[in-house]
Amino acid sequence: MRGVLMLIGLGGLCVMARAEIATQAVEYRDGETALEGYLAWDDAGPAKRPGVIVAPDWMGPSEFYQQKAQALAKLGYVAFVADIYGKGIRPKERAEAGAQAGKYKKDRPLMRGRMRAALAKLLEREHVDPQRVAAIGFCFGGTCVLELARGGAEVAGVASFHGGLDSPTPEDAKNIKGKVLVLHGADDPNVPPEQVAAFQQEMREAKVDWHMVSYGGAVHSFTKPAAGNDPSKGAAYDEKADKRSWQTMRDFFGELFGK
């Protein structure tokens, strides 16, 4: 009996080991600009597995996105939170965040360059399968992942959560190589119907494999509890939309990567 108990105990330890999530801050560069991302992976996972870039909102990398990366790692992915602004540049309030994000919205090649730098760093990891890589982004980060795709990056797919859909060069959609998923708050005042219509037309004309899910009653930032619970402000957390969109992303990854 004692031997059986010891085996059970050891079995429990093995289960715990398989669930061990490793994390680390990772310094990298885009040209002369120093960047600092965040990596999360299951240290006991298979030798090769899919990789996922996580592009944060306009406040930049934060604990919220570290938690997203860890959640992806628990699902079996190697997740890397991208740094768009540069090491140490972390806005503390909305005006500063708007100024930083505006710089990249006005310079889409620069935005794409920062995303490509994150992709290159993720692909350096020996346990990432280069044929199975995707990117997800939230708010400003949603725009970033769409621009990564429009730039012709070799990614299997991108998913935007309540992201901006506008493009100064919609003809670049012809460069998209992977699939596109847009998870959208149906009542998001930051992404009005005309922007949605223009995006859909852009995807159709480029013959992209895309789909879009709109969540009724949801506004901007519907995945972020810190956004509060007052939709009249234009940005608010929506628990149902949050859970549904995450599940839709998981289904999307299942389509991209298999089980």
C-alpha positions in Angstrom: 0.0 0.0 0.0 2.8 2.3 0.9 4.4 1.8 -2.6 1.1 2.5 -4.3 0.7 5.7 -2.3 4.3 6.7 -3.3 3.4 6.1 -7.0 0.3 8.1 -6.7 2.3 10.9 -5.1 4.9 10.8 -7.8 2.1 10.8 -10.4 0.7 13.9 -8.9 4.1 15.6 -9.1 4.3 14.7 -12.8 0.9 16.3 -13.4 2.2 19.4 -11.6 5.3 19.4 -13.7 3.4 19.3 -16.9 1.5 22.4 -15.8 4.6 24.4 -14.9 4.5 27.7 -16.8 7.8 29.4 -17.3 8.1 33.2 -17.9 10.8 35.7 -18.6 11.4 39.2 -19.7 13.1 39.3 -23.1 15.2 42.1 -24.5 15.4 42.5 -28.3 15.7 45.2 -30.9 14.1 46.8 -33.9 17.1 48.5 -35.6 18.6 50.9 -33.0 15.6 50.7 -30.7 15.7 48.6 -27.6 12.5 46.7 -26.8 11.4 44.5 -23.9 8.9 41.7 -24.3 7.5 39.0 -22.1 7.6 35.3 -22.9 5.5 32.5 -21.4 5.6 28.8 -22.1 4.9 25.4 -20.6 8.4 24.2 -19.6 7.3 20.6 -19.8 5.6 20.9 -23.1 6.5 19.2 -26.4 9.7 20.0 -28.3 7.8 22.0 -31.0 4.6 23.9 -30.5 2.7 26.9 -32.0 3.8 30.4 -31.1 1.5 33.4 -30.5 2.4 37.0 -30.4 0.3 39.2 -28.1 0.1 42.9 -29.0 -1.1 45.0 -26.1 -3.4 48.1 -26.1 -2.2 51.7 -26.2 -1.0 51.5 -22.6 1.7 49.1 -23.6 2.8 45.8 -22.0 1.3 45.3 -18.6 0.4 42.6 -16.1 -2.9 42.1 -17.9 -1.0 41.0 -21.1 1.4 38.9 -19.1 -1.7 37.0 -17.8 -2.9 36.6 -21.3 0.4 35.1 -22.3 0.3 32.7 -19.4 -3.2 31.7 -20.3 -2.0 30.9 -23.8 1.0 29.0 -22.4 -1.4 26.8 -20.4 -3.2 26.0 -23.7 0.0 24.7 -25.1 1.3 27.8 -27.0 4.6 29.7 -26.6 3.3 33.3 -26.1 5.3 36.5 -26.5 4.0 39.9 -25.5 5.3 42.4 -28.0 6.8 45.8 -27.1 5.8 48.4 -29.7 6.9 51.6 -28.0 10.4 50.7 -26.7 12.0 49.5 -23.5 10.9 51.7 -20.5 8.3 53.6 -22.5 5.1 52.7 -20.6 2.4 55.4 -20.6 0.9 56.3 -17.2 -2.2 58.0 -18.4 -4.5 58.3 -21.5 -3.0 61.4 -23.1 0.5 59.9 -23.1 -0.9 56.6 -24.4 -2.7 58.5 -27.2 0.4 60.3 -28.2 2.4 57.1 -28.3 -0.2 55.1 -30.2 -0.8 58.0 -32.6 2.8 58.0 -33.6 2.5 54.4 -34.9 -1.0 54.8 -36.4 0.4 57.6 -38.5 3.5 55.5 -39.5 2.2 52.0 -40.4 5.6 50.9 -41.7 7.1 51.6 -38.3 4.2 49.7 -36.6 4.8 46.8 -38.9 8.5 46.9 -38.2 7.9 46.6 -34.5 5.6 43.6 -35.0 8.1 41.9 -37.3 10.8 42.4 -34.7 8.6 40.6 -32.2 7.9 37.8 -34.7 11.6 37.3 -35.4 12.3 37.1 -31.7 9.6 34.6 -31.1 10.9 32.4 -33.9 14.3 32.3 -32.3 12.8 30.0 -29.6 13.8 26.5 -30.4 10.5 25.1 -29.2 8.4 27.3 -31.5 7.2 25.6 -34.8 7.9 28.3 -37.4 5.1 26.9 -39.6 2.5 27.4 -36.8 2.6 31.0 -35.6 -0.2 33.5 -35.1 -0.7 36.9 -33.5 -3.5 38.4 -31.4 -4.0 42.0 -30.4 -6.2 44.1 -28.2 -7.4 47.6 -29.0 -4.3 49.4 -30.5 -2.8 45.9 -30.5 -5.6 44.7 -32.8 -4.5 47.3 -35.3 -0.9 46.1 -34.9 -1.7 42.5 -35.7 -3.8 43.5 -38.8 -0.8 45.6 -40.0 1.5 42.6 -39.4 -0.7 40.6 -41.8 -1.1 43.4 -44.3 2.7 43.6 -44.4 2.9 40.1 -45.7 4.2 38.3 -42.6 4.4 34.6 -42.7 1.8 33.9 -40.0 -1.0 31.4 -40.1 -3.5 33.8 -38.8 -4.2 37.0 -36.7 -7.0 37.8 -34.3 -8.1 41.3 -33.3 -10.0 41.9 -30.1 -11.9 45.3 -30.2 -9.1 46.7 -32.4 -9.1 49.5 -34.9 -9.8 48.3 -38.5 -8.8 51.3 -40.6 -6.0 51.2 -43.1 -4.4 54.1 -45.0 -3.4 51.5 -47.7 -6.3 49.0 -48.0 -4.7 47.6 -51.2 -2.0 46.1 -48.9 -4.6 43.5 -47.9 -3.5 41.6 -51.0 -0.3 40.7 -49.1 -2.1 38.8 -46.3 -1.0 35.2 -46.3 -2.9 33.8 -43.3 -6.5 33.9 -42.0 -8.0 36.9 -40.2 -10.4 36.9 -37.3 -12.0 40.1 -36.0 -13.8 40.1 -32.6 -15.7 43.3 -32.4 -18.0 45.1 -30.0 -21.1 45.8 -32.0 -21.6 49.1 -30.2 -18.0 50.2 -30.2 -18.0 54.0 -30.9 -14.2 53.9 -31.7 -14.9 51.6 -34.6 -18.0 53.0 -36.3 -20.1 51.2 -38.9 -18.4 52.9 -41.8 -15.0 51.7 -40.6 -16.4 48.2 -40.3 -17.8 48.3 -43.8 -14.6 49.6 -45.3 -12.7 46.8 -43.6 -15.0 44.2 -44.9 -14.8 45.6 -48.4 -11.0 45.6 -48.1 -11.0 41.9 -47.1 -13.4 41.0 -49.9 -11.5 42.7 -52.6 -8.2 41.1 -51.5 -10.0 37.7 -51.3 -8.7 37.1 -47.8 -9.9 34.2 -45.7 -11.6 36.3 -42.9 -14.4 36.3 -40.5 -15.8 38.7 -38.1 -17.9 38.3 -34.9 -19.8 41.2 -33.5 -21.0 41.1 -29.8 -24.3 42.8 -29.2 -24.2 45.5 -26.5 -20.4 45.3 -26.3 -18.3 48.5 -26.6 -14.6 49.2 -26.8 -12.2 47.3 -24.4 -14.8 44.6 -23.7 -12.1 42.1 -22.6 -10.6 44.4 -19.9 -12.1 44.5 -16.4 -10.2 47.7 -15.7 -12.4 49.4 -18.3 -15.2 49.5 -15.8 -18.9 48.5 -16.3 -20.5 51.6 -17.9 -21.0 51.1 -21.6 -22.2 54.7 -22.0 -18.5 55.8 -21.6 -17.7 54.0 -24.9 -15.3 51.5 -23.2 -16.4 48.9 -20.7 -15.9 45.3 -19.7 -18.4 42.8 -20.9 -18.0 39.4 -19.3 -20.1 37.5 -21.9 -18.3 39.0 -24.8 -14.9 38.5 -23.1 -15.5 34.7 -22.6 -17.2 34.2 -26.0 -14.4 36.0 -27.8 -11.7 34.0 -26.1 -13.4 30.8 -26.9 -13.8 31.9 -30.6 -10.0 32.6 -30.6 -9.4 29.1 -29.3 -11.6 27.6 -32.0 -9.7 29.7 -34.6 -6.4 28.4 -33.3 -7.8 24.8 -33.5 -8.5 25.5 -37.2 -5.1 26.9 -37.8 -3.0 24.5 -35.8 -5.0 21.4 -35.2 -5.4 19.8 -31.8 
